[in-house]
């Protein structure tokens, strides 16, 4: 240590007296660079690790935020798709009402009977909107059923496929009359007491005949899907309802001459416009 101290003082004193020692000192500083680098290594490792950990933490947080935003956007897209489909159905319903001669009121389905043997739905229109028992209900494609119970703010509608329901119909092609009875199946009706001599074919459109006074004439009811003429007395005829009984959310209440649309502010506002 003493020798190194003496050598250090000699170099300091000599660099002040002899310029060539200054060059020698510069050359010696190059040899000392690795030692400086090694001495600085712990600090650089510490700085790199803290920076890396900070970056990883920020990236993890950013990824979590992006994942949440993605879920929110996906939910919004699904909601927009549902709204778009509902708007399409409403446009079809409004286009259908534009071709009707009777007054109509749009109602929304808010409930379905829990009894699997009964085909009854609940709508959000009642006595305050002028709804009455026996009123015909349709959707954009055809007859849905009729109102069987009315309260102040909602009503119950029996679908045409209920096993206790029957609709007087006629074949649109030739006017042959029959009764379309519900079978308890949501996609099937059957025609009762169709004589074997009657002209009924697969693909025939059945419309309301107007007999009985419950349903206005001319509304589509079903399309014939099967005709069994094996019996000599009566044919077995099955038909598929034209209305989307298990899909329609918005329905039209028909106000025919029997039950005119009342002059009520809230009812008038509902005519021709979705709820």
C-alpha positions as CSV (number, residue, x, y, z in Angstrom):
1,X,0.0,0.0,0.0
2,X,2.9,2.4,0.8
3,X,4.5,1.6,-2.5
4,X,1.2,2.3,-4.3
5,X,0.8,5.6,-2.5
6,X,4.3,6.7,-3.3
7,X,3.8,5.7,-6.9
8,X,0.5,7.7,-7.0
9,X,2.2,10.8,-5.7
10,X,5.0,10.4,-8.1
11,X,2.6,10.1,-11.0
12,X,0.6,13.2,-9.9
13,X,3.7,15.2,-9.4
14,X,5.3,13.9,-12.6
15,X,2.2,14.7,-14.7
16,X,2.5,18.3,-13.6
17,X,6.1,18.4,-14.5
18,X,6.4,16.1,-17.6
19,X,3.6,16.1,-20.2
20,X,4.5,12.7,-21.6
21,X,3.3,11.2,-18.2
22,X,-0.2,12.6,-19.0
23,X,-0.4,10.4,-22.1
24,X,0.7,7.4,-20.0
25,X,-2.0,8.2,-17.4
26,X,-4.7,8.3,-20.2
27,X,-3.5,4.9,-21.4
28,X,-3.8,3.5,-17.9
29,X,-7.4,4.8,-17.6
30,X,-8.3,2.5,-20.5
31,X,-7.1,-0.4,-18.4
32,X,-9.3,0.7,-15.5
33,X,-12.5,0.8,-17.6
34,X,-13.5,-2.9,-17.0
35,X,-13.2,-2.3,-13.3
36,X,-15.5,0.6,-13.5
37,X,-18.0,-1.5,-15.5
38,X,-17.8,-4.3,-13.0
39,X,-18.3,-1.9,-10.1
40,X,-21.4,-0.5,-11.8
41,X,-22.9,-3.9,-12.7
42,X,-25.0,-4.3,-9.4
43,X,-26.7,-0.9,-10.0
44,X,-27.4,-1.7,-13.6
45,X,-28.9,-5.1,-12.7
46,X,-31.0,-3.4,-10.0
47,X,-32.2,-0.8,-12.5
48,X,-33.0,-3.3,-15.2
49,X,-34.9,-5.6,-12.9
50,X,-37.0,-2.8,-11.4
51,X,-37.7,-1.4,-14.9
52,X,-38.7,-4.9,-16.2
53,X,-40.9,-5.6,-13.2
54,X,-42.6,-2.2,-13.6
55,X,-43.1,-2.8,-17.3
56,X,-44.6,-6.3,-16.6
57,X,-46.9,-4.9,-14.0
58,X,-48.1,-2.1,-16.3
59,X,-48.6,-4.6,-19.1
60,X,-50.5,-6.9,-16.9
61,X,-52.8,-4.1,-15.7
62,X,-53.3,-2.9,-19.3
63,X,-54.1,-6.4,-20.4
64,X,-56.7,-6.7,-17.7
65,X,-58.3,-3.4,-18.7
66,X,-58.4,-4.5,-22.4
67,X,-59.9,-7.8,-21.5
68,X,-62.7,-6.0,-19.5
69,X,-63.3,-3.6,-22.4
70,X,-63.4,-6.5,-24.8
71,X,-66.1,-8.2,-22.7
72,X,-68.1,-5.0,-22.5
73,X,-67.9,-4.5,-26.2
74,X,-68.9,-8.1,-26.9
75,X,-71.9,-7.6,-24.6
76,X,-72.8,-4.4,-26.5
77,X,-72.5,-6.2,-29.8
78,X,-74.8,-9.0,-28.7
79,X,-77.3,-6.4,-27.4
80,X,-77.1,-4.5,-30.7
81,X,-77.8,-7.8,-32.5
82,X,-80.8,-8.5,-30.4
83,X,-82.1,-4.9,-30.9
84,X,-81.5,-5.2,-34.6
85,X,-83.5,-8.5,-34.8
86,X,-86.3,-6.9,-32.7
87,X,-86.4,-3.9,-34.9
88,X,-86.7,-6.2,-37.9
89,X,-89.6,-8.0,-36.3
90,X,-91.3,-4.7,-35.5
91,X,-90.9,-3.5,-39.0
92,X,-92.5,-6.7,-40.3
93,X,-95.3,-6.2,-37.8
94,X,-95.9,-2.6,-38.8
95,X,-95.8,-3.5,-42.5
96,X,-98.4,-6.2,-41.7
97,X,-100.7,-3.7,-39.9
98,X,-100.5,-1.3,-42.8
99,X,-102.4,-3.8,-45.0
100,X,-105.2,-4.3,-42.4
101,X,-108.6,-2.7,-42.7
102,X,-109.3,-3.1,-39.0
103,X,-107.9,-1.0,-36.2
104,X,-104.9,-2.5,-34.4
105,X,-103.1,-2.2,-31.1
106,X,-99.5,-3.4,-30.6
107,X,-98.9,-5.5,-27.4
108,X,-95.8,-7.1,-26.0
109,X,-95.6,-10.7,-24.7
110,X,-94.6,-10.6,-21.0
111,X,-95.3,-14.1,-19.8
112,X,-96.0,-17.7,-20.8
113,X,-98.1,-20.3,-18.9
114,X,-96.0,-22.7,-16.9
115,X,-98.6,-25.5,-17.6
116,X,-97.2,-27.5,-20.5
117,X,-100.7,-28.7,-21.4
118,X,-102.0,-25.1,-21.9
119,X,-100.8,-22.8,-24.7
120,X,-101.5,-19.4,-23.0
121,X,-99.4,-16.3,-23.0
122,X,-99.7,-13.0,-21.2
123,X,-99.5,-9.6,-22.9
124,X,-99.0,-6.1,-21.5
125,X,-102.3,-4.6,-22.6
126,X,-105.6,-4.8,-20.6
127,X,-108.9,-3.3,-20.0
128,X,-107.4,0.3,-19.8
129,X,-106.3,-0.1,-23.4
130,X,-109.7,-1.4,-24.6
131,X,-108.9,-5.1,-24.8
132,X,-111.8,-7.4,-24.5
133,X,-112.4,-11.1,-24.1
134,X,-112.7,-12.9,-27.5
135,X,-110.5,-10.4,-29.3
136,X,-108.4,-11.8,-32.1
137,X,-104.6,-11.6,-31.8
138,X,-102.2,-11.9,-34.8
139,X,-98.5,-11.4,-35.6
140,X,-96.8,-10.4,-38.8
141,X,-97.5,-13.8,-40.4
142,X,-100.9,-14.9,-39.2
143,X,-103.4,-15.7,-36.5
144,X,-102.0,-16.2,-33.0
145,X,-105.1,-16.8,-30.9
146,X,-107.7,-14.9,-28.9
147,X,-108.0,-13.1,-25.6
148,X,-109.6,-15.3,-22.9
149,X,-109.0,-13.1,-19.8
150,X,-108.7,-9.4,-19.3
151,X,-107.5,-7.5,-16.2
152,X,-106.7,-3.8,-15.8
153,X,-103.2,-3.8,-17.2
154,X,-102.6,-7.2,-18.8
155,X,-104.5,-9.9,-20.6
156,X,-104.2,-13.7,-21.3
157,X,-104.2,-15.0,-24.8
158,X,-105.0,-18.6,-25.8
159,X,-103.0,-19.7,-28.8
160,X,-104.7,-21.5,-31.7
161,X,-102.6,-24.6,-30.9
162,X,-104.2,-25.1,-27.4
163,X,-106.0,-28.4,-27.3
164,X,-109.2,-26.7,-26.3
165,X,-109.1,-24.1,-29.1
166,X,-110.8,-24.2,-32.5
167,X,-110.9,-21.8,-35.4
168,X,-113.4,-21.7,-38.2
169,X,-111.3,-21.7,-41.4
170,X,-111.6,-22.1,-45.1
171,X,-109.3,-23.2,-47.8
172,X,-108.1,-20.0,-49.5
173,X,-107.9,-21.8,-52.9
174,X,-111.6,-22.9,-53.2
175,X,-113.4,-21.8,-50.0
176,X,-113.9,-25.2,-48.4
177,X,-114.8,-24.7,-44.8
178,X,-113.6,-26.6,-41.8
179,X,-112.6,-26.2,-38.1
180,X,-108.9,-26.0,-37.2
181,X,-108.4,-27.5,-33.8
182,X,-105.4,-27.2,-31.6
183,X,-103.4,-30.4,-30.9
184,X,-101.4,-29.3,-27.9
185,X,-98.3,-29.1,-30.2
186,X,-97.0,-25.7,-30.9
187,X,-96.4,-26.4,-34.6
188,X,-99.5,-28.4,-35.5
189,X,-103.2,-28.0,-36.1
190,X,-105.7,-30.6,-37.3
191,X,-108.9,-30.2,-39.3
192,X,-112.0,-31.8,-37.8
193,X,-114.7,-33.6,-39.8
194,X,-113.3,-33.1,-43.2
195,X,-115.4,-35.2,-45.6
196,X,-113.4,-37.5,-47.9
197,X,-114.9,-35.8,-50.9
198,X,-113.7,-32.3,-50.0
199,X,-110.9,-30.8,-52.1
200,X,-108.1,-30.2,-49.6
201,X,-104.5,-30.5,-50.7
202,X,-101.0,-30.3,-49.1
203,X,-99.8,-26.7,-49.4
204,X,-103.3,-25.1,-49.2
205,X,-103.5,-21.9,-47.2
206,X,-106.2,-21.9,-44.5
207,X,-107.6,-18.5,-43.6
208,X,-110.2,-17.4,-41.1
209,X,-113.7,-17.8,-42.5
210,X,-115.4,-15.2,-40.2
211,X,-118.0,-17.7,-39.0
212,X,-118.9,-17.5,-35.3
213,X,-118.0,-13.9,-35.1
214,X,-114.8,-14.3,-33.0
215,X,-112.3,-13.9,-35.8
216,X,-112.4,-11.4,-38.7
217,X,-112.4,-13.2,-42.1
218,X,-109.3,-13.5,-44.3
219,X,-106.5,-13.8,-41.8
220,X,-103.9,-16.6,-42.5
221,X,-104.1,-19.4,-40.0
222,X,-102.1,-22.4,-41.3
223,X,-100.7,-24.3,-44.2
224,X,-101.8,-27.9,-44.9
225,X,-98.9,-30.2,-44.4
226,X,-100.5,-33.7,-44.6
227,X,-103.7,-35.2,-46.0
228,X,-104.7,-38.8,-45.1
229,X,-107.7,-40.0,-47.2
230,X,-107.4,-43.7,-46.2
231,X,-110.7,-43.6,-44.4
232,X,-113.9,-43.7,-46.5
233,X,-115.8,-41.2,-44.3
234,X,-113.4,-38.4,-43.2
235,X,-109.9,-37.3,-44.1
236,X,-107.2,-36.6,-41.5
237,X,-105.7,-33.2,-42.3
238,X,-102.8,-31.7,-40.5
239,X,-101.6,-28.1,-40.8
240,X,-98.7,-25.9,-39.6
241,X,-99.6,-22.5,-38.2
242,X,-98.3,-19.5,-40.2
243,X,-97.8,-17.4,-37.1
244,X,-94.5,-17.8,-35.2
245,X,-96.2,-18.9,-32.0
246,X,-93.0,-19.7,-30.2
247,X,-91.0,-16.8,-31.4
248,X,-93.1,-13.6,-31.7
249,X,-92.6,-11.1,-29.0
250,X,-94.8,-8.3,-30.3
251,X,-98.4,-9.0,-31.3
252,X,-101.3,-7.1,-32.8
253,X,-104.7,-6.9,-31.2
254,X,-107.5,-6.6,-33.8
255,X,-110.3,-4.2,-33.2
256,X,-113.0,-5.3,-35.6
257,X,-116.6,-3.9,-35.9
258,X,-117.5,-6.0,-32.8
259,X,-115.0,-4.2,-30.6
260,X,-114.0,-0.8,-31.9
261,X,-110.8,0.8,-30.6
262,X,-111.7,3.1,-27.7
263,X,-110.9,6.8,-27.8
264,X,-108.3,6.7,-25.0
265,X,-105.1,8.8,-25.1
266,X,-102.9,6.0,-24.0
267,X,-104.5,3.5,-26.4
268,X,-104.3,5.9,-29.3
269,X,-100.6,6.5,-28.7
270,X,-100.0,2.7,-28.9
271,X,-101.7,2.3,-32.3
272,X,-99.1,1.7,-35.0
273,X,-96.1,2.2,-32.6
274,X,-94.1,-0.2,-30.5
275,X,-94.4,-0.1,-26.7
